Amino acid sequence: MIWCCSSCRYVFERENEPMYCPDCGKEYIRYASKSEREEYFRYQREFYPEKLQKIAAVG
Ligand SMILES: [Zn+2]
């Protein structure tokens, strides 16, 4: 799952819903929107190409 922090806009990947934002520590976690997920995958492709296959498999 791809999650987004409503407070700081940090987008990250977790299997289960996290309690707190790993970046700012606030509790404003929601599902990442389509555009936010695309942004996340763009970032992953650019900086972590070896992870991409794993992420695609997870969804
Ligand atoms: Zn945050």
N, CA, C, O and the ligand as a Tripos MOL2 file, in Angstrom:
@<TRIPOS>MOLECULE
protein
  237   235    60     0     0
PROTEIN
NO_CHARGES

@<TRIPOS>ATOM
      1 N           0.8340   -1.1960    0.0000 N.3       1 MET1
      2 CA          0.0000    0.0000    0.0000 C.3       1 MET1
      3 C           0.8750    1.2560    0.0000 C.2       1 MET1
      4 O           1.9580    1.2980    0.5850 O.2       1 MET1
      5 N           0.3600    2.2620   -0.6760 N.am      2 ILE2
      6 CA          1.0590    3.5390   -0.6840 C.3       2 ILE2
      7 C           0.2380    4.5250    0.1520 C.2       2 ILE2
      8 O          -0.9630    4.6890   -0.0600 O.2       2 ILE2
      9 N           0.9020    5.1680    1.0950 N.am      3 TRP3
     10 CA          0.2420    6.0800    2.0260 C.3       3 TRP3
     11 C           0.7950    7.4850    1.8800 C.2       3 TRP3
     12 O           1.9010    7.6930    1.3820 O.2       3 TRP3
     13 N          -0.0060    8.4460    2.3300 N.am      4 CYS4
     14 CA          0.4230    9.8360    2.2600 C.3       4 CYS4
     15 C           0.0910   10.5280    3.5750 C.2       4 CYS4
     16 O          -0.9610   10.2780    4.1640 O.2       4 CYS4
     17 N           0.9780   11.3910    4.0310 N.am      5 CYS5
     18 CA          0.7280   12.1960    5.2180 C.3       5 CYS5
     19 C           0.0520   13.4990    4.7890 C.2       5 CYS5
     20 O           0.5710   14.2380    3.9520 O.2       5 CYS5
     21 N          -1.1250   13.7650    5.3840 N.am      6 SER6
     22 CA         -1.8470   14.9930    5.0370 C.3       6 SER6
     23 C          -1.1390   16.2350    5.5540 C.2       6 SER6
     24 O          -1.3710   17.3410    5.0660 O.2       6 SER6
     25 N          -0.2860   16.0490    6.5320 N.am      7 SER7
     26 CA          0.3770   17.1830    7.1500 C.3       7 SER7
     27 C           1.5810   17.6580    6.3290 C.2       7 SER7
     28 O           1.6870   18.8360    5.9890 O.2       7 SER7
     29 N           2.4910   16.7190    6.0140 N.am      8 CYS8
     30 CA          3.7210   17.1250    5.3460 C.3       8 CYS8
     31 C           3.8110   16.6090    3.9060 C.2       8 CYS8
     32 O           4.7790   16.9010    3.2040 O.2       8 CYS8
     33 N           2.7780   15.8230    3.4530 N.am      9 ARG9
     34 CA          2.7450   15.3010    2.0700 C.3       9 ARG9
     35 C           3.7990   14.2480    1.8060 C.2       9 ARG9
     36 O           4.1080   13.9610    0.6490 O.2       9 ARG9
     37 N           4.3500   13.6730    2.8420 N.am     10 TYR10
     38 CA          5.3150   12.5950    2.6560 C.3      10 TYR10
     39 C           4.5750   11.3550    2.1630 C.2      10 TYR10
     40 O           3.5680   10.9600    2.7510 O.2      10 TYR10
     41 N           5.0670   10.7380    1.0890 N.am     11 VAL11
     42 CA          4.4580    9.5400    0.5230 C.3      11 VAL11
     43 C           5.3990    8.3750    0.7460 C.2      11 VAL11
     44 O           6.5970    8.4790    0.4830 O.2      11 VAL11
     45 N           4.8580    7.2600    1.2330 N.am     12 PHE12
     46 CA          5.7060    6.1270    1.5770 C.3      12 PHE12
     47 C           4.9150    4.8360    1.4360 C.2      12 PHE12
     48 O           3.6960    4.8480    1.2640 O.2      12 PHE12
     49 N           5.6420    3.7110    1.5120 N.am     13 GLU13
     50 CA          5.0440    2.4000    1.3030 C.3      13 GLU13
     51 C           5.0600    1.5990    2.5970 C.2      13 GLU13
     52 O           6.0920    1.4980    3.2610 O.2      13 GLU13
     53 N           3.8930    1.0230    2.9550 N.am     14 ARG14
     54 CA          3.7820    0.1410    4.1180 C.3      14 ARG14
     55 C           2.7560   -0.9400    3.8000 C.2      14 ARG14
     56 O           1.8130   -0.7060    3.0440 O.2      14 ARG14
     57 N           2.9440   -2.1240    4.3780 N.am     15 GLU15
     58 CA          1.9560   -3.1790    4.1650 C.3      15 GLU15
     59 C           0.6690   -2.8590    4.9180 C.2      15 GLU15
     60 O          -0.4250   -3.0200    4.3770 O.2      15 GLU15
     61 N           0.7960   -2.4040    6.1680 N.am     16 ASN16
     62 CA         -0.3600   -2.0850    6.9930 C.3      16 ASN16
     63 C          -0.4250   -0.5750    7.2560 C.2      16 ASN16
     64 O           0.5700    0.1410    7.1440 O.2      16 ASN16
     65 N          -1.6330   -0.1190    7.6090 N.am     17 GLU17
     66 CA         -1.7820    1.3160    7.8450 C.3      17 GLU17
     67 C          -0.9250    1.7560    9.0260 C.2      17 GLU17
     68 O          -1.0480    1.2160   10.1250 O.2      17 GLU17
     69 N          -0.0620    2.7330    8.7970 N.am     18 PRO18
     70 CA          0.7990    3.1990    9.8810 C.3      18 PRO18
     71 C           0.0460    4.1610   10.7990 C.2      18 PRO18
     72 O          -0.8630    4.8660   10.3610 O.2      18 PRO18
     73 N           0.4340    4.1820   12.0750 N.am     19 MET19
     74 CA         -0.1790    5.0850   13.0550 C.3      19 MET19
     75 C           0.3170    6.5140   12.8620 C.2      19 MET19
     76 O          -0.4490    7.4700   12.9850 O.2      19 MET19
     77 N           1.5910    6.6460   12.5620 N.am     20 TYR20
     78 CA          2.1970    7.9590   12.4840 C.3      20 TYR20
     79 C           2.9790    8.1190   11.1930 C.2      20 TYR20
     80 O           3.4570    7.1430   10.6150 O.2      20 TYR20
     81 N           3.0990    9.3390   10.7570 N.am     21 CYS21
     82 CA          3.9490    9.6540    9.6220 C.3      21 CYS21
     83 C           5.4050    9.3990   10.0020 C.2      21 CYS21
     84 O           5.8710    9.9190   11.0160 O.2      21 CYS21
     85 N           6.1400    8.6010    9.2010 N.am     22 PRO22
     86 CA          7.5480    8.3490    9.5260 C.3      22 PRO22
     87 C           8.4250    9.5830    9.3480 C.2      22 PRO22
     88 O           9.5690    9.6050    9.8020 O.2      22 PRO22
     89 N           7.9020   10.5900    8.7010 N.am     23 ASP23
     90 CA          8.6950   11.7980    8.4620 C.3      23 ASP23
     91 C           8.4670   12.8350    9.5470 C.2      23 ASP23
     92 O           9.4190   13.2790   10.1900 O.2      23 ASP23
     93 N           7.1940   13.2330    9.7620 N.am     24 CYS24
     94 CA          6.9130   14.3200   10.7090 C.3      24 CYS24
     95 C           6.3080   13.8140   12.0130 C.2      24 CYS24
     96 O           6.2420   14.5700   12.9820 O.2      24 CYS24
     97 N           5.8560   12.5340   12.0690 N.am     25 GLY25
     98 CA          5.3510   11.9650   13.3030 C.3      25 GLY25
     99 C           3.8950   12.2820   13.6180 C.2      25 GLY25
    100 O           3.4010   11.9010   14.6800 O.2      25 GLY25
    101 N           3.1920   12.9780   12.7090 N.am     26 LYS26
    102 CA          1.7890   13.3080   12.9450 C.3      26 LYS26
    103 C           0.8890   12.1340   12.5490 C.2      26 LYS26
    104 O           1.3410   11.1980   11.8890 O.2      26 LYS26
    105 N          -0.3910   12.1860   12.9560 N.am     27 GLU27
    106 CA         -1.3070   11.0540   12.7520 C.3      27 GLU27
    107 C          -2.2510   11.2630   11.5790 C.2      27 GLU27
    108 O          -3.3630   10.7340   11.5800 O.2      27 GLU27
    109 N          -1.8300   12.0210   10.5880 N.am     28 TYR28
    110 CA         -2.7150   12.3400    9.4600 C.3      28 TYR28
    111 C          -2.3970   11.4640    8.2600 C.2      28 TYR28
    112 O          -2.0460   11.9680    7.1940 O.2      28 TYR28
    113 N          -2.5200   10.1550    8.4320 N.am     29 ILE29
    114 CA         -2.1830    9.2350    7.3450 C.3      29 ILE29
    115 C          -3.4420    8.8770    6.5520 C.2      29 ILE29
    116 O          -4.4810    8.5700    7.1370 O.2      29 ILE29
    117 N          -3.3490    8.9140    5.2530 N.am     30 ARG30
    118 CA         -4.4560    8.5050    4.3770 C.3      30 ARG30
    119 C          -3.8630    7.7790    3.1790 C.2      30 ARG30
    120 O          -2.6540    7.7960    2.9490 O.2      30 ARG30
    121 N          -4.7730    7.1230    2.4020 N.am     31 TYR31
    122 CA         -4.3140    6.5120    1.1630 C.3      31 TYR31
    123 C          -3.7610    7.5960    0.2430 C.2      31 TYR31
    124 O          -4.3020    8.6980    0.1590 O.2      31 TYR31
    125 N          -2.6720    7.2590   -0.4450 N.am     32 ALA32
    126 CA         -2.1510    8.1910   -1.4300 C.3      32 ALA32
    127 C          -3.0920    8.2400   -2.6360 C.2      32 ALA32
    128 O          -3.6270    7.2140   -3.0560 O.2      32 ALA32
    129 N          -3.2840    9.4170   -3.1780 N.am     33 SER33
    130 CA         -4.1240    9.5620   -4.3670 C.3      33 SER33
    131 C          -3.3890    9.0020   -5.5820 C.2      33 SER33
    132 O          -2.2040    8.6760   -5.5120 O.2      33 SER33
    133 N          -4.1130    8.8960   -6.6960 N.am     34 LYS34
    134 CA         -3.5030    8.3610   -7.9110 C.3      34 LYS34
    135 C          -2.2710    9.1730   -8.3180 C.2      34 LYS34
    136 O          -1.2270    8.6040   -8.6370 O.2      34 LYS34
    137 N          -2.3930   10.4770   -8.3060 N.am     35 SER35
    138 CA         -1.2620   11.3150   -8.7250 C.3      35 SER35
    139 C          -0.0980   11.1960   -7.7360 C.2      35 SER35
    140 O           1.0660   11.2490   -8.1330 O.2      35 SER35
    141 N          -0.4170   11.0360   -6.4540 N.am     36 GLU36
    142 CA          0.6480   10.8800   -5.4610 C.3      36 GLU36
    143 C           1.3570    9.5430   -5.6150 C.2      36 GLU36
    144 O           2.5710    9.4520   -5.4380 O.2      36 GLU36
    145 N           0.5840    8.4920   -5.9490 N.am     37 ARG37
    146 CA          1.2080    7.1900   -6.1920 C.3      37 ARG37
    147 C           2.1120    7.2480   -7.4170 C.2      37 ARG37
    148 O           3.2150    6.7020   -7.4130 O.2      37 ARG37
    149 N           1.6350    7.9150   -8.4630 N.am     38 GLU38
    150 CA          2.4480    8.0280   -9.6770 C.3      38 GLU38
    151 C           3.7380    8.7790   -9.3870 C.2      38 GLU38
    152 O           4.8040    8.4160   -9.8830 O.2      38 GLU38
    153 N           3.6340    9.8220   -8.5840 N.am     39 GLU39
    154 CA          4.8100   10.5830   -8.1770 C.3      39 GLU39
    155 C           5.7780    9.6880   -7.4020 C.2      39 GLU39
    156 O           6.9920    9.7360   -7.6030 O.2      39 GLU39
    157 N           5.2130    8.8760   -6.5190 N.am     40 TYR40
    158 CA          6.0330    7.9660   -5.7150 C.3      40 TYR40
    159 C           6.7700    6.9810   -6.6110 C.2      40 TYR40
    160 O           7.9660    6.7500   -6.4340 O.2      40 TYR40
    161 N           6.0480    6.3950   -7.5830 N.am     41 PHE41
    162 CA          6.6780    5.4170   -8.4710 C.3      41 PHE41
    163 C           7.7160    6.0730   -9.3760 C.2      41 PHE41
    164 O           8.7340    5.4570   -9.6930 O.2      41 PHE41
    165 N           7.4760    7.2970   -9.7890 N.am     42 ARG42
    166 CA          8.4810    8.0230  -10.5700 C.3      42 ARG42
    167 C           9.7650    8.1560   -9.7660 C.2      42 ARG42
    168 O          10.8640    7.9340  -10.2750 O.2      42 ARG42
    169 N           9.6050    8.5180   -8.5140 N.am     43 TYR43
    170 CA         10.7480    8.6880   -7.6220 C.3      43 TYR43
    171 C          11.4850    7.3550   -7.4480 C.2      43 TYR43
    172 O          12.7120    7.2920   -7.5260 O.2      43 TYR43
    173 N          10.7010    6.2840   -7.2090 N.am     44 GLN44
    174 CA         11.3230    4.9710   -7.0220 C.3      44 GLN44
    175 C          12.0890    4.5380   -8.2690 C.2      44 GLN44
    176 O          13.1990    4.0160   -8.1730 O.2      44 GLN44
    177 N          11.4930    4.7580   -9.4360 N.am     45 ARG45
    178 CA         12.1460    4.3930  -10.6990 C.3      45 ARG45
    179 C          13.4660    5.1170  -10.8610 C.2      45 ARG45
    180 O          14.4470    4.5590  -11.3550 O.2      45 ARG45
    181 N          13.4730    6.3700  -10.4360 N.am     46 GLU46
    182 CA         14.6610    7.1830  -10.6380 C.3      46 GLU46
    183 C          15.7750    6.8120   -9.6610 C.2      46 GLU46
    184 O          16.9430    6.7390  -10.0410 O.2      46 GLU46
    185 N          15.4010    6.5770   -8.3860 N.am     47 PHE47
    186 CA         16.4150    6.4080   -7.3550 C.3      47 PHE47
    187 C          16.6050    4.9640   -6.9050 C.2      47 PHE47
    188 O          17.6760    4.6060   -6.4130 O.2      47 PHE47
    189 N          15.5740    4.1260   -7.0680 N.am     48 TYR48
    190 CA         15.6630    2.7310   -6.6290 C.3      48 TYR48
    191 C          15.1450    1.7910   -7.7090 C.2      48 TYR48
    192 O          14.1710    1.0740   -7.4770 O.2      48 TYR48
    193 N          15.7650    1.7740   -8.8720 N.am     49 PRO49
    194 CA         15.2490    0.9510   -9.9770 C.3      49 PRO49
    195 C          15.1890   -0.5300   -9.6220 C.2      49 PRO49
    196 O          14.3470   -1.2540  -10.1550 O.2      49 PRO49
    197 N          16.0610   -0.9940   -8.7350 N.am     50 GLU50
    198 CA         16.0700   -2.4190   -8.3880 C.3      50 GLU50
    199 C          14.8600   -2.8100   -7.5340 C.2      50 GLU50
    200 O          14.5290   -3.9910   -7.4330 O.2      50 GLU50
    201 N          14.2000   -1.8190   -6.9190 N.am     51 LYS51
    202 CA         13.0310   -2.0920   -6.0770 C.3      51 LYS51
    203 C          11.7370   -2.1430   -6.8840 C.2      51 LYS51
    204 O          10.7140   -2.6300   -6.4010 O.2      51 LYS51
    205 N          11.7860   -1.6440   -8.1020 N.am     52 LEU52
    206 CA         10.5470   -1.4090   -8.8520 C.3      52 LEU52
    207 C           9.7430   -2.6830   -9.0710 C.2      52 LEU52
    208 O           8.5180   -2.6730   -8.9470 O.2      52 LEU52
    209 N          10.4080   -3.7550   -9.3880 N.am     53 GLN53
    210 CA          9.7010   -4.9990   -9.6570 C.3      53 GLN53
    211 C           8.9340   -5.4710   -8.4240 C.2      53 GLN53
    212 O           7.7990   -5.9370   -8.5230 O.2      53 GLN53
    213 N           9.5590   -5.3460   -7.2880 N.am     54 LYS54
    214 CA          8.9230   -5.7390   -6.0260 C.3      54 LYS54
    215 C           7.6910   -4.8760   -5.7570 C.2      54 LYS54
    216 O           6.6390   -5.3880   -5.3760 O.2      54 LYS54
    217 N           7.8240   -3.5920   -5.9540 N.am     55 ILE55
    218 CA          6.7090   -2.6680   -5.7110 C.3      55 ILE55
    219 C           5.5510   -2.9660   -6.6640 C.2      55 ILE55
    220 O           4.3880   -2.9750   -6.2600 O.2      55 ILE55
    221 N           5.8790   -3.2070   -7.9230 N.am     56 ALA56
    222 CA          4.8280   -3.4930   -8.9040 C.3      56 ALA56
    223 C           4.0680   -4.7520   -8.5250 C.2      56 ALA56
    224 O           2.8580   -4.8430   -8.7350 O.2      56 ALA56
    225 N           4.7820   -5.7260   -7.9660 N.am     57 ALA57
    226 CA          4.1390   -6.9780   -7.5690 C.3      57 ALA57
    227 C           3.1810   -6.7530   -6.4010 C.2      57 ALA57
    228 O           2.1260   -7.3830   -6.3270 O.2      57 ALA57
    229 N           3.5500   -5.8520   -5.4890 N.am     58 VAL58
    230 CA          2.7060   -5.5530   -4.3180 C.3      58 VAL58
    231 C           1.4740   -4.7540   -4.7430 C.2      58 VAL58
    232 O           0.3850   -4.9440   -4.2000 O.2      58 VAL58
    233 N           1.6530   -3.8700   -5.7060 N.am     59 GLY59
    234 CA          0.5140   -3.0890   -6.1760 C.3      59 GLY59
    235 C           0.6110   -1.6680   -5.7370 C.2      59 GLY59
    236 O          -0.2680   -0.8640   -6.0460 O.2      59 GLY59
    237 ZN          4.1050   13.8500    7.7940 Zn       60 ZN60
@<TRIPOS>BOND
     1     1     2 1
     2     2     3 1
     3     3     4 2
     4     3     5 am
     5     5     6 1
     6     6     7 1
     7     7     8 2
     8     7     9 am
     9     9    10 1
    10    10    11 1
    11    11    12 2
    12    11    13 am
    13    13    14 1
    14    14    15 1
    15    15    16 2
    16    15    17 am
    17    17    18 1
    18    18    19 1
    19    19    20 2
    20    19    21 am
    21    21    22 1
    22    22    23 1
    23    23    24 2
    24    23    25 am
    25    25    26 1
    26    26    27 1
    27    27    28 2
    28    27    29 am
    29    29    30 1
    30    30    31 1
    31    31    32 2
    32    31    33 am
    33    33    34 1
    34    34    35 1
    35    35    36 2
    36    35    37 am
    37    37    38 1
    38    38    39 1
    39    39    40 2
    40    39    41 am
    41    41    42 1
    42    42    43 1
    43    43    44 2
    44    43    45 am
    45    45    46 1
    46    46    47 1
    47    47    48 2
    48    47    49 am
    49    49    50 1
    50    50    51 1
    51    51    52 2
    52    51    53 am
    53    53    54 1
    54    54    55 1
    55    55    56 2
    56    55    57 am
    57    57    58 1
    58    58    59 1
    59    59    60 2
    60    59    61 am
    61    61    62 1
    62    62    63 1
    63    63    64 2
    64    63    65 am
    65    65    66 1
    66    66    67 1
    67    67    68 2
    68    67    69 am
    69    69    70 1
    70    70    71 1
    71    71    72 2
    72    71    73 am
    73    73    74 1
    74    74    75 1
    75    75    76 2
    76    75    77 am
    77    77    78 1
    78    78    79 1
    79    79    80 2
    80    79    81 am
    81    81    82 1
    82    82    83 1
    83    83    84 2
    84    83    85 am
    85    85    86 1
    86    86    87 1
    87    87    88 2
    88    87    89 am
    89    89    90 1
    90    90    91 1
    91    91    92 2
    92    91    93 am
    93    93    94 1
    94    94    95 1
    95    95    96 2
    96    95    97 am
    97    97    98 1
    98    98    99 1
    99    99   100 2
   100    99   101 am
   101   101   102 1
   102   102   103 1
   103   103   104 2
   104   103   105 am
   105   105   106 1
   106   106   107 1
   107   107   108 2
   108   107   109 am
   109   109   110 1
   110   110   111 1
   111   111   112 2
   112   111   113 am
   113   113   114 1
   114   114   115 1
   115   115   116 2
   116   115   117 am
   117   117   118 1
   118   118   119 1
   119   119   120 2
   120   119   121 am
   121   121   122 1
   122   122   123 1
   123   123   124 2
   124   123   125 am
   125   125   126 1
   126   126   127 1
   127   127   128 2
   128   127   129 am
   129   129   130 1
   130   130   131 1
   131   131   132 2
   132   131   133 am
   133   133   134 1
   134   134   135 1
   135   135   136 2
   136   135   137 am
   137   137   138 1
   138   138   139 1
   139   139   140 2
   140   139   141 am
   141   141   142 1
   142   142   143 1
   143   143   144 2
   144   143   145 am
   145   145   146 1
   146   146   147 1
   147   147   148 2
   148   147   149 am
   149   149   150 1
   150   150   151 1
   151   151   152 2
   152   151   153 am
   153   153   154 1
   154   154   155 1
   155   155   156 2
   156   155   157 am
   157   157   158 1
   158   158   159 1
   159   159   160 2
   160   159   161 am
   161   161   162 1
   162   162   163 1
   163   163   164 2
   164   163   165 am
   165   165   166 1
   166   166   167 1
   167   167   168 2
   168   167   169 am
   169   169   170 1
   170   170   171 1
   171   171   172 2
   172   171   173 am
   173   173   174 1
   174   174   175 1
   175   175   176 2
   176   175   177 am
   177   177   178 1
   178   178   179 1
   179   179   180 2
   180   179   181 am
   181   181   182 1
   182   182   183 1
   183   183   184 2
   184   183   185 am
   185   185   186 1
   186   186   187 1
   187   187   188 2
   188   187   189 am
   189   189   190 1
   190   190   191 1
   191   191   192 2
   192   191   193 am
   193   193   194 1
   194   194   195 1
   195   195   196 2
   196   195   197 am
   197   197   198 1
   198   198   199 1
   199   199   200 2
   200   199   201 am
   201   201   202 1
   202   202   203 1
   203   203   204 2
   204   203   205 am
   205   205   206 1
   206   206   207 1
   207   207   208 2
   208   207   209 am
   209   209   210 1
   210   210   211 1
   211   211   212 2
   212   211   213 am
   213   213   214 1
   214   214   215 1
   215   215   216 2
   216   215   217 am
   217   217   218 1
   218   218   219 1
   219   219   220 2
   220   219   221 am
   221   221   222 1
   222   222   223 1
   223   223   224 2
   224   223   225 am
   225   225   226 1
   226   226   227 1
   227   227   228 2
   228   227   229 am
   229   229   230 1
   230   230   231 1
   231   231   232 2
   232   231   233 am
   233   233   234 1
   234   234   235 1
   235   235   236 2
@<TRIPOS>SUBSTRUCTURE
     1 MET1         2 RESIDUE 1 A MET
     2 ILE2         6 RESIDUE 1 A ILE
     3 TRP3        10 RESIDUE 1 A TRP
     4 CYS4        14 RESIDUE 1 A CYS
     5 CYS5        18 RESIDUE 1 A CYS
     6 SER6        22 RESIDUE 1 A SER
     7 SER7        26 RESIDUE 1 A SER
     8 CYS8        30 RESIDUE 1 A CYS
     9 ARG9        34 RESIDUE 1 A ARG
    10 TYR10       38 RESIDUE 1 A TYR
    11 VAL11       42 RESIDUE 1 A VAL
    12 PHE12       46 RESIDUE 1 A PHE
    13 GLU13       50 RESIDUE 1 A GLU
    14 ARG14       54 RESIDUE 1 A ARG
    15 GLU15       58 RESIDUE 1 A GLU
    16 ASN16       62 RESIDUE 1 A ASN
    17 GLU17       66 RESIDUE 1 A GLU
    18 PRO18       70 RESIDUE 1 A PRO
    19 MET19       74 RESIDUE 1 A MET
    20 TYR20       78 RESIDUE 1 A TYR
    21 CYS21       82 RESIDUE 1 A CYS
    22 PRO22       86 RESIDUE 1 A PRO
    23 ASP23       90 RESIDUE 1 A ASP
    24 CYS24       94 RESIDUE 1 A CYS
    25 GLY25       98 RESIDUE 1 A GLY
    26 LYS26      102 RESIDUE 1 A LYS
    27 GLU27      106 RESIDUE 1 A GLU
    28 TYR28      110 RESIDUE 1 A TYR
    29 ILE29      114 RESIDUE 1 A ILE
    30 ARG30      118 RESIDUE 1 A ARG
    31 TYR31      122 RESIDUE 1 A TYR
    32 ALA32      126 RESIDUE 1 A ALA
    33 SER33      130 RESIDUE 1 A SER
    34 LYS34      134 RESIDUE 1 A LYS
    35 SER35      138 RESIDUE 1 A SER
    36 GLU36      142 RESIDUE 1 A GLU
    37 ARG37      146 RESIDUE 1 A ARG
    38 GLU38      150 RESIDUE 1 A GLU
    39 GLU39      154 RESIDUE 1 A GLU
    40 TYR40      158 RESIDUE 1 A TYR
    41 PHE41      162 RESIDUE 1 A PHE
    42 ARG42      166 RESIDUE 1 A ARG
    43 TYR43      170 RESIDUE 1 A TYR
    44 GLN44      174 RESIDUE 1 A GLN
    45 ARG45      178 RESIDUE 1 A ARG
    46 GLU46      182 RESIDUE 1 A GLU
    47 PHE47      186 RESIDUE 1 A PHE
    48 TYR48      190 RESIDUE 1 A TYR
    49 PRO49      194 RESIDUE 1 A PRO
    50 GLU50      198 RESIDUE 1 A GLU
    51 LYS51      202 RESIDUE 1 A LYS
    52 LEU52      206 RESIDUE 1 A LEU
    53 GLN53      210 RESIDUE 1 A GLN
    54 LYS54      214 RESIDUE 1 A LYS
    55 ILE55      218 RESIDUE 1 A ILE
    56 ALA56      222 RESIDUE 1 A ALA
    57 ALA57      226 RESIDUE 1 A ALA
    58 VAL58      230 RESIDUE 1 A VAL
    59 GLY59      234 RESIDUE 1 A GLY
    60 ZN60       237 GROUP 0 **** ****
